[in-house]
Amino acid sequence: MTSSAAIPVIAIHGGAGTLSRNSISADQERTYHDALRCVLLPPQRLLASGGSALDAVTLAVEMLEDCPLFNAGHGSVFTHDGTHELDASVMDGANLRAGAVACVSRIRRPVRAARAVMEHSEHVLFVGPGAEAFAESVGLEMVSPGYFSTDARREQLQRALAASKTLLDHDGAALVFGNTPQTGTPLDESRKFGTVGAVALDARGNLAAATSTGGMTNKRVGRVGDTPLIGAGNYADNRTAAVSCTGTGETFMRAVAAYDVCARMAYGGQTLEQASTEVVMDALPALGGTGGLIAVDANGNVCLPFNSEGMYRGFARIGETPQTAIYR
């Protein structure tokens, strides 16, 4: 059960990756910290006013989807065929309801579509044209696929095609920028996983999680990773924790990573820190998995582990100054 003294909290991530601290200026690094803080403040205010965890994580991920610094929504990467395929999921820990969409290219904010699936259908996961038709039927904002494109992402694809590589999430930016002071990114984009996500605990003791991604540069059309799969990249249960993952999607799917954190707590009696750390530092590496996760438990504890050199992350309790970080 949730402690009545638990302070509502929101935590977010913008992807994990390896260290390239020497490749950027202090101003460029500050840009990412500022972006993370800007995303944390509105859901922090929402929770402070008595808003729900579900509304808080939806709002946070919408803002991350709208920020081209991260590989979700506007600024998503390209598939091998020069298209976009976006995925997202949402889960309500109060009742274990969940919704998700995969391989969509016309829904402006996929996280809203995922929530609509949860709230306005009897299903959990819609894909492709069916997901888009559903989103349109419930009045969500639709855009042309070009809305998600940026010149930098298109150049990533061209470099990846020339190198005949499939690049996890938005790793391909390294083929455009390299490790130069002009990258504007504090993580080495050649080893970066471009999922975004949020987890929250509200004043009523309810937990929620939301995750969204633009996929992987030069991926085969139709490939789906862990982000829209409940239990793999996203999970929430009031009895244990809310979890959002970022990393090598196929490994997180095989490990059922998000659910594994909650299962270790429910059946093994582990704390949030013990469960999250063992999944990220032991279970995933045993399968060759790289990345991290963010999690909050029913008592308001927050854990943000990763086995790469860095992860864009932050959290904000109501009444406290938001905390953001990139490196260890």
Secondary structure in CASP SS format (residue, H / E / C, confidence):
PFRMAT SS
TARGET T0000
AUTHOR 0000-0000-0000
METHOD secondary structure of the structure
MODEL  1
M C 1.00
T C 1.00
S C 1.00
S C 1.00
A C 1.00
A C 1.00
I C 1.00
P C 1.00
V E 1.00
I E 1.00
A E 1.00
I E 1.00
H E 1.00
G E 1.00
G E 1.00
A E 1.00
G E 1.00
T E 1.00
L E 1.00
S C 1.00
R H 1.00
N H 1.00
S H 1.00
I C 1.00
S C 1.00
A H 1.00
D H 1.00
Q H 1.00
E H 1.00
R H 1.00
T H 1.00
Y H 1.00
H H 1.00
D H 1.00
A H 1.00
L H 1.00
R H 1.00
C H 1.00
V H 1.00
L H 1.00
L H 1.00
P H 1.00
P H 1.00
Q H 1.00
R H 1.00
L H 1.00
L H 1.00
A H 1.00
S C 1.00
G C 1.00
G C 1.00
S C 1.00
A H 1.00
L H 1.00
D H 1.00
A H 1.00
V H 1.00
T H 1.00
L H 1.00
A H 1.00
V H 1.00
E H 1.00
M H 1.00
L H 1.00
E H 1.00
D H 1.00
C C 1.00
P C 1.00
L C 1.00
F C 1.00
N C 1.00
A C 1.00
G C 1.00
H C 1.00
G C 1.00
S C 1.00
V C 1.00
F C 1.00
T C 1.00
H C 1.00
D C 1.00
G C 1.00
T C 1.00
H C 1.00
E C 1.00
L E 1.00
D E 1.00
A E 1.00
S E 1.00
V E 1.00
M E 1.00
D E 1.00
G C 1.00
A C 1.00
N C 1.00
L C 1.00
R E 1.00
A E 1.00
G E 1.00
A E 1.00
V E 1.00
A E 1.00
C E 1.00
V E 1.00
S C 1.00
R C 1.00
I E 1.00
R C 1.00
R C 1.00
P H 1.00
V H 1.00
R H 1.00
A H 1.00
A H 1.00
R H 1.00
A H 1.00
V H 1.00
M H 1.00
E H 1.00
H H 1.00
S C 1.00
E C 1.00
H C 1.00
V C 1.00
L E 1.00
F E 1.00
V E 1.00
G H 1.00
P H 1.00
G H 1.00
A H 1.00
E H 1.00
A H 1.00
F H 1.00
A H 1.00
E H 1.00
S H 1.00
V C 1.00
G C 1.00
L C 1.00
E C 1.00
M E 1.00
V C 1.00
S C 1.00
P H 1.00
G H 1.00
Y H 1.00
F H 1.00
S C 1.00
T C 1.00
D H 1.00
A H 1.00
R H 1.00
R H 1.00
E H 1.00
Q H 1.00
L H 1.00
Q H 1.00
R H 1.00
A H 1.00
L H 1.00
A H 1.00
A H 1.00
S C 1.00
K C 1.00
T C 1.00
L E 1.00
L C 1.00
D C 1.00
H C 1.00
D C 1.00
G C 1.00
A H 1.00
A H 1.00
L H 1.00
V H 1.00
F H 1.00
G C 1.00
N C 1.00
T C 1.00
P C 1.00
Q C 1.00
T C 1.00
G C 1.00
T C 1.00
P C 1.00
L E 1.00
D E 1.00
E E 1.00
S E 1.00
R E 1.00
K E 1.00
F E 1.00
G C 1.00
T E 1.00
V E 1.00
G E 1.00
A E 1.00
V E 1.00
A E 1.00
L E 1.00
D C 1.00
A C 1.00
R C 1.00
G C 1.00
N C 1.00
L E 1.00
A E 1.00
A E 1.00
A E 1.00
T E 1.00
S E 1.00
T E 1.00
G C 1.00
G C 1.00
M C 1.00
T E 1.00
N C 1.00
K C 1.00
R C 1.00
V C 1.00
G C 1.00
R C 1.00
V C 1.00
G C 1.00
D C 1.00
T C 1.00
P C 1.00
L C 1.00
I E 1.00
G C 1.00
A C 1.00
G C 1.00
N E 1.00
Y E 1.00
A E 1.00
D C 1.00
N C 1.00
R C 1.00
T C 1.00
A E 1.00
A E 1.00
V E 1.00
S E 1.00
C E 1.00
T E 1.00
G E 1.00
T C 1.00
G H 1.00
E H 1.00
T H 1.00
F H 1.00
M H 1.00
R H 1.00
A H 1.00
V C 1.00
A H 1.00
A H 1.00
Y H 1.00
D H 1.00
V H 1.00
C H 1.00
A H 1.00
R H 1.00
M H 1.00
A H 1.00
Y H 1.00
G H 1.00
G C 1.00
Q C 1.00
T C 1.00
L H 1.00
E H 1.00
Q H 1.00
A H 1.00
S H 1.00
T H 1.00
E H 1.00
V H 1.00
V H 1.00
M H 1.00
D H 1.00
A H 1.00
L H 1.00
P H 1.00
A H 1.00
L C 1.00
G C 1.00
G C 1.00
T C 1.00
G E 1.00
G E 1.00
L E 1.00
I E 1.00
A E 1.00
V E 1.00
D E 1.00
A C 1.00
N C 1.00
G C 1.00
N C 1.00
V E 1.00
C E 1.00
L C 1.00
P C 1.00
F E 1.00
N C 1.00
S C 1.00
E C 1.00
G E 1.00
M E 1.00
Y E 1.00
R E 1.00
G E 1.00
F E 1.00
A E 1.00
R E 1.00
I C 1.00
G C 1.00
E C 1.00
T C 1.00
P C 1.00
Q E 1.00
T E 1.00
A E 1.00
I E 1.00
Y E 1.00
R C 1.00
END
